[in-house]
Amino acid sequence: MAEKRNTGPKTVGSILQDALSRLNLDRDLDDYRIWQGWDEVVGDLISRNAQPSRLDGSRLVVVVRSSTWMQELSLLQRELVERLNRWMGRQVISEIFLVVGKVPETSTAAGRRRREKSTARTRPATMRAADGPDDAETTPTADFDRSAMSDAIAEAFDSLWRTARSHRR
């Protein structure tokens, strides 16, 4: 007769760890906390333009919004690796591999956009433009829902529009 095993209840984490080990995918599940700390460690500006995508061994693959961001973060790579490992409390990643792609919106960026959108609704239209009342009536984005575009694009568009208007005066 087969021997009965009495193992008792197991935590979901231990079941997952056992399954990953059997599939030769075992790594410390704690390593994936990097996603939780990313926004805090790199700051709001970088987190809006770059997000971790996957962890391949000790290489963190990060999706960036553009080649400009790829260049910028490649210069900061060592510092980011050190800061992320310090936040983790141990050596988790040794390098960051950057790829250009669609960057998912972070929860902090979503919250900031909601706050900006609600603030924009409570202010008069003349106060919504970047440079104040003089340009508000002549800036197409003054009454436009800016949450649909990134901050950088909205600012660039407003700047171009103001420049064009000043040349026509």
N, C-alpha and C positions, 0 to 999 in steps of 0.2 A: 504494500500500500504506500501511496505517496505521503511524504512527510508534510505536515501542516506547518506553515510559517505564521507566527503571530508577530507582525511588525508594528502594528498599531498605526495611528494616524500620522501622516507626513505633511509637511508644509508644501505649498505649491512651489516655492523656491527650490526645495530639495528635489522634488520630482522633476522640475525643469533642469536642474543641474545634472541629475542622473541621465535624463534623456539626451542632453547635449553631449555628455561624456560618451554615451553609447554611439552617438553619431560622429564622434571625433571632432566635435565643435566646442569642446569644453574650453572655456576661458572664464575668468572670474566675471560673473555677472555684474559685479560692482564696477567693472571698467566702463560700463555703459552709462554710469552717472555723469560722464563727460557731457552728455546732452543736457542734463539738468544744470550744470554749471557754466555752460558755454556763454550764455548772455551776460552773466555776472562777471565772468573772467575777462572776456574780450571787450565789453562795453557795448552801449546801445548802437553807436554808429557802425561798428564792425558787424554786430549781430543782425542788423537790418540788411546787410549786404553780403553776408557769408554765414552758412550754417553747416554743421557736420552732417555728413551723409551716411558714412559707414566706418567701421573700425576693422581694418585688415591687419591682423597681428598687432604690431605696435605702430602702424601707420594709420593716422586719422585722415580720412578723405573728406574734404570740405568743398561744398559747392559755393562758388562766388558769382555775383551778379554780372560782372564784366571782366574783360581782360585788364582793365585799369585796376580793379580790386585784386585781381590775381597778382599783378606786379607789386602792388602795395603790401599785400599779405606775405608774399614771398620774401620781402625784405624784413618782415616782422616774425617770420616763421620760428626762429630760435627762441625769441622772447615769448611767443604764444605757447610753444611746447613747454617751456619752463614754468610759465604761469599756470597752465592747465595741470601739469604734474604736481605743482605745489598745492593747487586747490584739491586735487585728489589725495594728496598726502603720500604719494608714492609714484614710482616711474610706471606710467601706463603707456604713453606714446613717446616715440623717438623722432617722428617726423610728421609733417602735415603735407598731404598731397592735395593740390588745388585743381579744381575743374570748373570751367565756366558752365553755368546752367541756371535753371529757375530756382531761386532761393525762396523756400517756404517762409511765410510770414510768421514771426515769433509772437508769443503771447504778449510780450512787453510792447512790441511794435503795434500790435492790434489794439492794446489798451491805450497807447499814446495817440493813435489815430482817432479812436473814439472820443478821447478827451478833446483833441483839437477840433474835431467835427462839432462837438456839442458847444465848445467855446465859440467857434465861428458862427454858429446859429444865434448865439445870444448877443453878439456884437453887431452894430449897424454895418451895412454893406461898405460904407466909406472907411471902416477900420479894418476890413479884411485883407486889403492889398498889402503887400510887403512893405511898401514905402509910405503908407499913410494916405490921407484923404485926397491929395493931389492926383494920384494915379488910380485911385479906386474906381472911379467911373469909367476910366479908359482901359483898365486891365481886364481882359476877357475872363480871367480866372477868379475875379472878385466874387462873382455869384456862382461860380462853378464848384461842383462837389470835388474838392481837392483830395478827398480820401481815396478816389479812384486812381490817383497817380502818385508816384513816389515823391517825397519831399524835394529831392534833387531835381527832378524833372519839372516840378511846379515852380521851384525857385529859378531854374534856368529859363523857363518859359516867360515868367514874369519879368526877368531881367532883359530878355530879348525884346519883349513887348514895350517896356519902358524906354529902351534904347531906340527902338523904331519910332515911338511916339515923340521922343525928344528931337529926332532928326527931322520930323515933319513939321515942327513948330516954328 
